[in-house]
Amino acid sequence: MRFDDLVLVRILDKMRITGGTKLTEHEWMSLQATEANTAAYLEGTDEWFEACYTWSVVTMATAIRSKLSARATKATLYVVQAEDEIVNPWPELDNGQTRKIVGEQLLRLPNMNTTGRLPGFAMFHIGMRVRLTQPVEPPDAVVDATGTVVGIEFNSLEPQSHTRGAGLGHGAAEPVASVVLLRHQPVCVYVKLDDCDTEFLPPKPCAEHGLTGGDKTCSACSFFPGVLAVKPCSNKRPWQIDVSVPNENKVRETKVIRTTLPIVCLKASTLHVLQGATADPGLIFHWVFQDCLDGPCDGWPLTWL
């Protein structure tokens, strides 16, 4: 019902036939023509969705799509590293180099199902389309709810240039780096949820209506329907990973509590998240399967759907 390409519609109809059926030569050639063998074919796909069954590919796609999103809107991309607390530490972790090596292994783990759906790096910019990875304000702001970043409240220890660079309350945005690494978790990121009018935040009344809390008939009073303050959160239960430790011929079972912003770029995800969605204007799908699935092996070319 979503598509107007007659060849694609016929292919989708045949996919629903019990027991399967062959495509015509024309249909098969049309499907093969969507295959991209080199990155040269990806020009003009900055706003496309990107998906795969494996988390290692999705994690890389998230970083790429976040950068492309910032470039398309000419916005500064802010990156903040997750804070990982090891809840079953061992004496060797007192060594700074050992702690660094172990910490890098925690951040490199791509599977967000393992990490309680919290990313190792949160990436965001004003105007970015995002997806929630944790429930924030049920029943509206639940897992996989989508929206747009409309504001950022930085930690007070961050330079003021971050606020000015994001164009938040200081007139026109000042020139800043295209990518900024934050040293501290932000206080919150404000996200305008799609198809939501719930008022999560208090209004900003004008001077006349300050005592009454604002008047919706007053043009000077500001209301924020659907805008949610997404704050850094932590796993309810520790997640587990086996890490290798310098000068040891074994791995150590490590239990971790991660704290970070529960948001990721909307344009990159596992294919399961996109079930029922219309990936407009297009979708890049990587034919790489997990070991437990039958299908093409690692290294198969990138395909557009």
C-alpha positions as a Markdown table, in Angstrom:
| # | Residue | x | y | z |
|---|---|---|---|---|
| 1 | Met | 0.0 | 0.0 | 0.0 |
| 2 | Arg | 3.0 | 2.3 | 0.5 |
| 3 | Phe | 4.7 | 1.8 | -2.9 |
| 4 | Asp | 4.0 | 3.1 | -6.4 |
| 5 | Asp | 6.7 | 1.1 | -8.2 |
| 6 | Leu | 4.7 | -1.7 | -9.9 |
| 7 | Val | 7.7 | -4.0 | -10.2 |
| 8 | Leu | 8.3 | -3.7 | -6.5 |
| 9 | Val | 4.7 | -4.3 | -5.7 |
| 10 | Arg | 4.7 | -7.5 | -7.8 |
| 11 | Ile | 7.8 | -8.7 | -6.0 |
| 12 | Leu | 6.3 | -8.0 | -2.6 |
| 13 | Asp | 3.1 | -9.9 | -3.6 |
| 14 | Lys | 5.1 | -12.9 | -4.6 |
| 15 | Met | 6.9 | -12.9 | -1.2 |
| 16 | Arg | 3.5 | -13.5 | 0.4 |
| 17 | Ile | 2.7 | -16.6 | -1.7 |
| 18 | Thr | 2.9 | -19.8 | 0.5 |
| 19 | Gly | 5.7 | -22.0 | -0.7 |
| 20 | Gly | 7.2 | -19.3 | -2.8 |
| 21 | Thr | 7.3 | -18.6 | -6.5 |
| 22 | Lys | 9.9 | -17.5 | -9.1 |
| 23 | Leu | 10.4 | -13.9 | -10.2 |
| 24 | Thr | 10.2 | -13.1 | -13.8 |
| 25 | Glu | 13.5 | -12.3 | -15.6 |
| 26 | His | 12.5 | -8.6 | -15.6 |
| 27 | Glu | 11.6 | -8.6 | -11.9 |
| 28 | Trp | 14.9 | -10.4 | -11.0 |
| 29 | Met | 17.0 | -8.0 | -13.1 |
| 30 | Ser | 15.2 | -5.0 | -11.5 |
| 31 | Leu | 16.0 | -6.4 | -8.0 |
| 32 | Gln | 19.7 | -7.0 | -9.0 |
| 33 | Ala | 20.0 | -3.4 | -10.3 |
| 34 | Thr | 19.6 | -2.2 | -6.7 |
| 35 | Glu | 22.9 | -3.7 | -5.7 |
| 36 | Ala | 25.7 | -1.3 | -4.8 |
| 37 | Asn | 29.2 | -2.8 | -5.2 |
| 38 | Thr | 31.2 | 0.3 | -4.4 |
| 39 | Ala | 30.8 | 3.4 | -2.2 |
| 40 | Ala | 30.6 | 5.5 | -5.4 |
| 41 | Tyr | 26.9 | 4.5 | -5.6 |
| 42 | Leu | 26.1 | 6.1 | -2.2 |
| 43 | Glu | 26.4 | 9.7 | -3.4 |
| 44 | Gly | 23.1 | 11.5 | -2.5 |
| 45 | Thr | 22.0 | 9.1 | 0.2 |
| 46 | Asp | 22.8 | 11.3 | 3.2 |
| 47 | Glu | 19.2 | 11.3 | 4.3 |
| 48 | Trp | 18.6 | 7.5 | 3.8 |
| 49 | Phe | 18.1 | 4.9 | 6.5 |
| 50 | Glu | 20.8 | 2.3 | 7.1 |
| 51 | Ala | 20.2 | -1.1 | 8.6 |
| 52 | Cys | 21.7 | -4.5 | 9.2 |
| 53 | Tyr | 21.0 | -7.6 | 11.3 |
| 54 | Thr | 24.4 | -7.4 | 13.1 |
| 55 | Trp | 25.2 | -4.8 | 15.7 |
| 56 | Ser | 28.8 | -4.3 | 14.6 |
| 57 | Val | 27.5 | -2.8 | 11.3 |
| 58 | Val | 24.7 | -0.9 | 13.0 |
| 59 | Thr | 27.1 | 0.8 | 15.4 |
| 60 | Met | 29.3 | 2.0 | 12.6 |
| 61 | Ala | 26.2 | 3.1 | 10.6 |
| 62 | Thr | 25.0 | 5.1 | 13.6 |
| 63 | Ala | 28.3 | 7.1 | 13.7 |
| 64 | Ile | 28.2 | 7.7 | 9.9 |
| 65 | Arg | 24.5 | 8.7 | 9.8 |
| 66 | Ser | 25.0 | 11.0 | 12.8 |
| 67 | Lys | 27.8 | 12.8 | 11.0 |
| 68 | Leu | 25.8 | 13.0 | 7.7 |
| 69 | Ser | 22.8 | 14.4 | 9.6 |
| 70 | Ala | 24.9 | 17.2 | 11.2 |
| 71 | Arg | 26.5 | 18.0 | 7.8 |
| 72 | Ala | 23.1 | 18.1 | 6.1 |
| 73 | Thr | 21.7 | 20.6 | 8.6 |
| 74 | Lys | 25.1 | 22.5 | 9.0 |
| 75 | Ala | 24.9 | 21.9 | 12.8 |
| 76 | Thr | 27.6 | 21.0 | 15.3 |
| 77 | Leu | 27.6 | 17.3 | 16.2 |
| 78 | Tyr | 28.2 | 16.7 | 20.0 |
| 79 | Val | 29.6 | 13.4 | 21.2 |
| 80 | Val | 29.7 | 12.2 | 24.8 |
| 81 | Gln | 31.3 | 9.0 | 26.0 |
| 82 | Ala | 29.3 | 6.7 | 28.3 |
| 83 | Glu | 30.4 | 6.4 | 31.9 |
| 84 | Asp | 31.0 | 2.7 | 32.8 |
| 85 | Glu | 31.2 | 1.7 | 36.4 |
| 86 | Ile | 32.7 | -1.8 | 37.1 |
| 87 | Val | 30.7 | -3.2 | 40.0 |
| 88 | Asn | 33.0 | -6.2 | 40.6 |
| 89 | Pro | 36.4 | -4.5 | 40.4 |
| 90 | Trp | 39.7 | -6.3 | 41.0 |
| 91 | Pro | 43.0 | -4.9 | 42.4 |
| 92 | Glu | 44.7 | -4.6 | 39.0 |
| 93 | Leu | 42.2 | -2.0 | 38.0 |
| 94 | Asp | 44.0 | 0.5 | 40.3 |
| 95 | Asn | 46.6 | 0.6 | 37.5 |
| 96 | Gly | 45.7 | 3.5 | 35.2 |
| 97 | Gln | 46.9 | 1.7 | 32.0 |
| 98 | Thr | 45.0 | -1.4 | 32.9 |
| 99 | Arg | 41.8 | 0.5 | 33.6 |
| 100 | Lys | 42.2 | 2.3 | 30.2 |
| 101 | Ile | 42.5 | -0.9 | 28.3 |
| 102 | Val | 39.6 | -2.5 | 30.0 |
| 103 | Gly | 37.5 | 0.7 | 29.6 |
| 104 | Glu | 38.1 | 0.7 | 25.9 |
| 105 | Gln | 36.9 | -2.9 | 25.6 |
| 106 | Leu | 33.6 | -1.9 | 27.3 |
| 107 | Leu | 33.1 | 1.0 | 24.9 |
| 108 | Arg | 33.9 | -1.1 | 21.9 |
| 109 | Leu | 31.1 | -3.6 | 22.6 |
| 110 | Pro | 28.6 | -2.9 | 19.8 |
| 111 | Asn | 25.6 | -5.0 | 20.9 |
| 112 | Met | 23.2 | -2.7 | 22.7 |
| 113 | Asn | 21.0 | -5.6 | 23.7 |
| 114 | Thr | 24.0 | -6.6 | 26.0 |
| 115 | Thr | 24.5 | -3.0 | 27.3 |
| 116 | Gly | 20.9 | -2.5 | 28.3 |
| 117 | Arg | 20.2 | -0.5 | 25.1 |
| 118 | Leu | 22.6 | 2.2 | 26.1 |
| 119 | Pro | 25.2 | 3.3 | 23.5 |
| 120 | Gly | 28.9 | 3.6 | 24.2 |
| 121 | Phe | 28.8 | 7.1 | 22.6 |
| 122 | Ala | 25.8 | 9.4 | 22.4 |
| 123 | Met | 25.8 | 11.6 | 19.3 |
| 124 | Phe | 23.4 | 14.5 | 18.8 |
| 125 | His | 22.9 | 17.9 | 17.3 |
| 126 | Ile | 20.1 | 20.5 | 17.1 |
| 127 | Gly | 17.6 | 19.3 | 14.6 |
| 128 | Met | 18.7 | 15.6 | 14.7 |
| 129 | Arg | 16.1 | 12.9 | 14.3 |
| 130 | Val | 16.5 | 10.4 | 17.2 |
| 131 | Arg | 15.1 | 7.3 | 18.7 |
| 132 | Leu | 14.8 | 6.6 | 22.5 |
| 133 | Thr | 16.5 | 3.5 | 23.7 |
| 134 | Gln | 15.0 | 3.5 | 27.2 |
| 135 | Pro | 11.5 | 4.4 | 28.4 |
| 136 | Val | 11.6 | 8.0 | 29.7 |
| 137 | Glu | 8.0 | 9.1 | 30.3 |
| 138 | Pro | 5.6 | 6.2 | 29.6 |
| 139 | Pro | 3.2 | 5.9 | 27.9 |
| 140 | Asp | 4.4 | 8.5 | 25.4 |
| 141 | Ala | 8.2 | 8.4 | 25.6 |
| 142 | Val | 8.9 | 4.7 | 25.5 |
| 143 | Val | 11.5 | 2.5 | 23.8 |
| 144 | Asp | 11.8 | 3.3 | 20.1 |
| 145 | Ala | 9.7 | 6.5 | 20.3 |
| 146 | Thr | 11.0 | 9.0 | 17.8 |
| 147 | Gly | 11.5 | 12.7 | 17.8 |
| 148 | Thr | 13.7 | 15.7 | 17.0 |
| 149 | Val | 16.4 | 17.3 | 19.1 |
| 150 | Val | 15.3 | 20.9 | 19.8 |
| 151 | Gly | 17.6 | 21.9 | 22.6 |
| 152 | Ile | 20.6 | 20.9 | 24.7 |
| 153 | Glu | 21.4 | 21.8 | 28.3 |
| 154 | Phe | 25.1 | 21.4 | 28.8 |
| 155 | Asn | 26.9 | 20.6 | 32.0 |
| 156 | Ser | 28.0 | 23.8 | 33.8 |
| 157 | Leu | 31.6 | 22.6 | 33.6 |
| 158 | Glu | 31.6 | 22.6 | 29.8 |
| 159 | Pro | 32.8 | 25.8 | 27.9 |
| 160 | Gln | 30.2 | 28.4 | 27.2 |
| 161 | Ser | 31.2 | 28.2 | 23.6 |
| 162 | His | 29.2 | 24.9 | 23.4 |
| 163 | Thr | 26.0 | 26.8 | 24.2 |
| 164 | Arg | 26.8 | 29.6 | 21.8 |
| 165 | Gly | 27.8 | 27.2 | 19.1 |
| 166 | Ala | 24.5 | 25.4 | 19.4 |
| 167 | Gly | 22.7 | 28.7 | 19.0 |
| 168 | Leu | 20.9 | 28.3 | 22.3 |
| 169 | Gly | 19.9 | 31.7 | 23.6 |
| 170 | His | 22.8 | 33.8 | 22.4 |
| 171 | Gly | 21.6 | 35.0 | 19.0 |
| 172 | Ala | 23.2 | 33.5 | 15.9 |
| 173 | Ala | 25.4 | 30.5 | 16.4 |
| 174 | Glu | 29.1 | 31.2 | 16.5 |
| 175 | Pro | 31.5 | 29.3 | 14.3 |
| 176 | Val | 32.7 | 26.1 | 16.2 |
| 177 | Ala | 34.2 | 22.8 | 15.3 |
| 178 | Ser | 32.0 | 20.5 | 13.2 |
| 179 | Val | 32.3 | 17.8 | 15.9 |
| 180 | Val | 32.7 | 18.6 | 19.6 |
| 181 | Leu | 33.6 | 15.9 | 22.2 |
| 182 | Leu | 31.9 | 16.7 | 25.5 |
| 183 | Arg | 33.9 | 16.1 | 28.7 |
| 184 | His | 30.8 | 15.7 | 30.9 |
| 185 | Gln | 27.3 | 14.2 | 30.5 |
| 186 | Pro | 24.9 | 17.0 | 29.5 |
| 187 | Val | 22.1 | 17.8 | 32.0 |
| 188 | Cys | 19.6 | 16.9 | 29.3 |
| 189 | Val | 18.7 | 16.9 | 25.7 |
| 190 | Tyr | 15.3 | 18.3 | 24.7 |
| 191 | Val | 13.5 | 16.1 | 22.2 |
| 192 | Lys | 10.2 | 17.0 | 20.5 |
| 193 | Leu | 8.4 | 13.7 | 20.2 |
| 194 | Asp | 6.5 | 12.8 | 17.0 |
| 195 | Asp | 2.7 | 12.9 | 17.2 |
| 196 | Cys | 2.7 | 13.9 | 20.8 |
| 197 | Asp | 1.0 | 16.9 | 22.5 |
| 198 | Thr | 1.6 | 16.0 | 26.1 |
| 199 | Glu | 3.1 | 18.9 | 28.1 |
| 200 | Phe | 6.1 | 17.3 | 29.9 |
| 201 | Leu | 7.7 | 20.6 | 30.6 |
| 202 | Pro | 6.2 | 23.6 | 32.5 |
| 203 | Pro | 5.3 | 26.7 | 30.4 |
| 204 | Lys | 7.4 | 29.8 | 30.2 |
| 205 | Pro | 5.0 | 32.6 | 31.1 |
| 206 | Cys | 5.4 | 36.2 | 30.2 |
| 207 | Ala | 5.7 | 38.9 | 32.8 |
| 208 | Glu | 2.0 | 39.6 | 32.8 |
| 209 | His | 1.1 | 35.9 | 33.4 |
| 210 | Gly | 4.0 | 35.0 | 35.7 |
| 211 | Leu | 1.8 | 34.4 | 38.7 |
| 212 | Thr | -0.8 | 32.3 | 36.9 |
| 213 | Gly | 1.8 | 30.1 | 35.2 |
| 214 | Gly | 1.0 | 31.2 | 31.6 |
| 215 | Asp | -2.0 | 31.8 | 29.4 |
| 216 | Lys | -2.4 | 29.8 | 26.2 |
| 217 | Thr | -4.2 | 32.7 | 24.6 |
| 218 | Cys | -1.2 | 34.9 | 25.1 |
| 219 | Ser | 1.3 | 35.1 | 22.3 |
| 220 | Ala | 4.1 | 36.1 | 24.7 |
| 221 | Cys | 3.7 | 32.9 | 26.8 |
| 222 | Ser | 5.6 | 29.9 | 25.7 |
| 223 | Phe | 4.3 | 26.3 | 25.9 |
| 224 | Phe | 6.2 | 23.2 | 24.9 |
| 225 | Pro | 3.8 | 20.4 | 23.8 |
| 226 | Gly | 5.5 | 17.1 | 23.1 |
| 227 | Val | 8.9 | 18.4 | 24.2 |
| 228 | Leu | 10.7 | 16.0 | 26.6 |
| 229 | Ala | 13.8 | 16.5 | 28.7 |
| 230 | Val | 15.9 | 13.3 | 28.1 |
| 231 | Lys | 18.4 | 13.0 | 30.9 |
| 232 | Pro | 21.4 | 10.6 | 31.2 |
| 233 | Cys | 20.2 | 7.3 | 32.8 |
| 234 | Ser | 21.8 | 4.1 | 34.1 |
| 235 | Asn | 21.1 | 0.4 | 33.7 |
| 236 | Lys | 18.8 | -1.0 | 36.3 |
| 237 | Arg | 20.9 | -4.2 | 36.4 |
| 238 | Pro | 24.6 | -4.7 | 35.6 |
| 239 | Trp | 25.4 | -6.1 | 32.2 |
| 240 | Gln | 28.2 | -8.6 | 31.7 |
| 241 | Ile | 31.2 | -8.8 | 29.4 |
| 242 | Asp | 34.5 | -10.9 | 29.4 |
| 243 | Val | 37.5 | -8.6 | 29.1 |
| 244 | Ser | 41.2 | -9.5 | 28.5 |
| 245 | Val | 43.6 | -8.0 | 30.9 |
| 246 | Pro | 47.3 | -7.1 | 30.2 |
| 247 | Asn | 49.8 | -9.6 | 31.4 |
| 248 | Glu | 47.1 | -12.3 | 32.0 |
| 249 | Asn | 46.4 | -15.3 | 29.9 |
| 250 | Lys | 42.7 | -15.4 | 30.8 |
| 251 | Val | 39.6 | -13.2 | 30.6 |
| 252 | Arg | 37.8 | -11.7 | 33.5 |
| 253 | Glu | 34.1 | -11.6 | 33.9 |
| 254 | Thr | 33.2 | -8.0 | 34.3 |
| 255 | Lys | 29.9 | -6.5 | 35.5 |
| 256 | Val | 29.1 | -3.0 | 34.4 |
| 257 | Ile | 26.6 | -0.2 | 35.1 |
| 258 | Arg | 26.5 | 2.3 | 32.2 |
| 259 | Thr | 25.3 | 5.9 | 32.4 |
| 260 | Thr | 24.6 | 7.9 | 29.3 |
| 261 | Leu | 21.9 | 9.5 | 27.2 |
| 262 | Pro | 19.3 | 6.9 | 26.0 |
| 263 | Ile | 19.2 | 8.3 | 22.4 |
| 264 | Val | 20.5 | 7.2 | 19.1 |
| 265 | Cys | 20.3 | 8.5 | 15.5 |
| 266 | Leu | 17.0 | 7.5 | 13.9 |
| 267 | Lys | 18.5 | 6.7 | 10.5 |
| 268 | Ala | 20.6 | 3.7 | 11.7 |
| 269 | Ser | 19.2 | 0.6 | 13.3 |
| 270 | Thr | 18.8 | -3.1 | 13.2 |
| 271 | Leu | 16.3 | -4.3 | 10.6 |
| 272 | His | 13.9 | -5.4 | 13.3 |
| 273 | Val | 13.3 | -1.8 | 14.5 |
| 274 | Leu | 12.2 | -0.8 | 11.0 |
| 275 | Gln | 9.5 | -3.4 | 10.8 |
| 276 | Gly | 6.3 | -1.7 | 9.6 |
| 277 | Ala | 8.1 | 1.6 | 9.0 |
| 278 | Thr | 8.4 | 3.5 | 5.6 |
| 279 | Ala | 12.1 | 4.1 | 5.1 |
| 280 | Asp | 11.7 | 7.3 | 3.1 |
| 281 | Pro | 13.6 | 8.5 | 1.0 |
| 282 | Gly | 15.5 | 5.2 | 0.9 |
| 283 | Leu | 17.1 | 2.3 | 2.8 |
| 284 | Ile | 20.7 | 1.0 | 2.7 |
| 285 | Phe | 20.8 | -2.6 | 3.9 |
| 286 | His | 23.9 | -4.6 | 4.6 |
| 287 | Trp | 23.7 | -8.3 | 3.7 |
| 288 | Val | 25.7 | -9.4 | 6.8 |
| 289 | Phe | 24.1 | -12.0 | 9.0 |
| 290 | Gln | 24.7 | -13.2 | 12.5 |
| 291 | Asp | 26.3 | -16.7 | 13.0 |
| 292 | Cys | 22.9 | -18.1 | 14.2 |
| 293 | Leu | 21.1 | -17.1 | 11.0 |
| 294 | Asp | 21.3 | -18.8 | 7.6 |
| 295 | Gly | 22.2 | -16.3 | 4.9 |
| 296 | Pro | 25.0 | -14.5 | 3.1 |
| 297 | Cys | 28.3 | -14.4 | 4.9 |
| 298 | Asp | 30.3 | -11.4 | 6.0 |
| 299 | Gly | 31.8 | -9.5 | 3.1 |
| 300 | Trp | 28.7 | -9.6 | 0.9 |
| 301 | Pro | 28.1 | -6.3 | -0.9 |
| 302 | Leu | 26.0 | -3.5 | 0.3 |
| 303 | Thr | 22.5 | -3.5 | -1.2 |
| 304 | Trp | 19.8 | -0.8 | -1.4 |
| 305 | Leu | 16.2 | -1.7 | -0.9 |
